[in-house]
Amino acid sequence: MSDAETQPVPDPYFRHHVFFCCNQRSDGRASCEDHGATALRDYCKQKVKKAAITGVGRARVNQAGCLDRCEQGPVMVVYPEGVWYRYANQADVDEIVAEHLVKGVPVTRLRI
């Protein structure tokens, strides 16, 4: 065994790292921003802060450039699990925050 194989795997810096695609394409193809992705990302950040689950070892919400799934958008992905979601409104974001980010249970109906 190498030293790398015997070293413990460190915990992720964030328990959940959420990336919102906020891409706006200029060529007429579907974009997540066509559906208000930036506003919903901002809303999610507020919900996470209000739930007191922000910071190291907790949750972080970030904007991403194109995640290359805009045709299914708006989309977000939660790491380290790699769970992809399509959401439509604040109620969907509320459910993702309450279930996945707080309780650790992915929201099956919104997964893509």
C-alpha positions, 0 to 999 in steps of 0.5 A, spaced: 500 500 500 502 506 498 502 512 503 496 515 499 492 509 500 493 509 507 491 516 508 484 518 511 479 521 506 478 528 508 471 531 509 469 535 504 470 543 505 462 544 505 457 538 506 453 541 500 456 545 495 450 547 490 451 550 483 446 554 479 447 554 472 445 562 470 448 561 463 445 566 458 446 564 451 446 569 445 445 564 440 437 563 441 438 556 444 435 555 451 438 558 457 437 557 464 437 564 465 431 564 461 427 562 467 430 566 472 436 562 474 440 568 478 433 570 481 432 563 484 439 562 486 439 569 490 433 566 493 436 560 495 442 563 498 437 567 502 433 561 504 440 557 506 442 563 510 436 563 514 436 556 515 443 557 518 446 552 514 451 556 511 459 556 512 465 551 512 462 544 514 455 546 512 452 549 505 455 553 500 450 556 494 454 558 488 453 561 481 456 557 475 457 558 468 454 553 463 453 546 466 451 544 459 444 542 461 440 548 459 435 545 455 432 541 461 433 548 465 433 551 470 438 546 473 442 546 479 447 540 481 449 539 489 456 536 490 459 532 493 453 527 491 452 530 484 445 530 484 442 534 479 435 538 479 431 542 475 427 547 479 421 551 476 420 556 482 421 558 489 417 552 492 421 547 488 428 551 491 424 551 498 423 543 498 431 542 495 433 546 501 429 543 506 429 536 504 436 535 501 440 541 504 437 540 511 435 533 512 440 530 507 435 527 503 435 528 495 428 530 492 426 525 487 421 529 483 426 534 481 432 530 480 434 529 472 
